[in-house]
Amino acid sequence: MRKKDSKARDIFNIAAAIDQDKNIVSNLLTNERITKEDLQIFQTALKSINIQKYKIATEMIEPIDEYLVLANDAPSFILQSLKKNI
């Protein structure tokens, strides 16, 4: 995770990881792989993301059909997940 410089691929990958394991963020915090400060920085970056540019970049990723909705909604999906951990 690049925190401030979140790229569409990173955002999508993080959303996919959270989708597969709902506890991944809390587990990373527990195991000290990330900090609450990391999450706050990432949260701020996601809140300020240009959604139009994100969607264009996501199209270039070409996610498989089963992940299209998640790919398009990844920033808000991640923000919802982060609320539980910040």
Buried (B, 14 or more C-beta within 10 A) or exposed (E): BEBEEBEBEBBBBBBBBBBEEEEBBEEBBEEEEBEEEBBEBBBEBBEEBEEEEBEEBBEEBEBEEEBEEBBBEBBBBBBEBBEEBE
